[in-house]
């Protein structure tokens, strides 16, 4: 599972994989489940998650989801 487009908001640029990670976090999947759904190794998933958290300047899944809603990321994903 991967979104077809990334997300851009000002200087923030998220890759399609990072957006997918954020959406799956919001849906409540475990790390293992997310890696499996994305057809990637768990270590690759953690790299995408780490990059996402760095770009959003967050430390937890909850903070990442909150920022996603604040930025309108989920609204953009649902339009497609």
N, C-alpha and C positions, 0 to 999 in steps of 0.2 A: 504494500500500500504506500503510495507516494502521491502528494499533490503535484499538479503539473506546473505550478508556478511558485515562485518564492514570494516574499513580501517586502515591500519597500515603504518606509515611513521616515521622511527626512534623511538622516544619515544612517538609520538602521536598515540593514539589508539582511534578510533571512533567506537561506537557500530553501528549495523545495523540501529537502530532507529535514531541515530544522523545523519547518512549518508542520510537516508530518509528525515529527516527534512531539511537538507542542499539542497538536490535536489529539494524539493518542494518550498523552499524559492527562489531558482534560477529560478523556473518556474513561480514565481509571485503569488502564492496562498496566501490568507489571513490566519491568524492564525486559524480562525474558520474552513475554508475549509481544511486546513492541518490536523487538529484534526479529522475532519469528514472522510477524506480520509484514515487516519491511524487507524480509529475505536477506538480512545481513547478520554478521557475527555480533555477538553481544559487545565485544570490544569496540566495534565500529559504531554501534548504537551509542555507547558511552561517549565516544568522541563527538558525535553529533549533538548529544545532550549537553556536553561540556561547552561546546561552541555556542549553542543556543543560550545557555545560562550566562555566559560571558557577555554576549551581545545584549541581552536584556538586563544585565547587571543584577541578577537574582541568585539566590542560593538554594531555594527549595522548589519543588514542583508546584506548590500552592502559589508561591510568588510568581512563578513563570506563567501560570494560568491567569492570574490576576492581571499581569502586564499584558498578556495576550488580549484579554477582554478590553482593557483600557486603550490599547492601540487599534482595536477593531480587526484583529487578525481573524477571529472566528467568523465575523460577519463576512469578510472577503472569501473565506474558504467555503462558506455555505452558499454563496452566489453561484458557484461553478457547478 
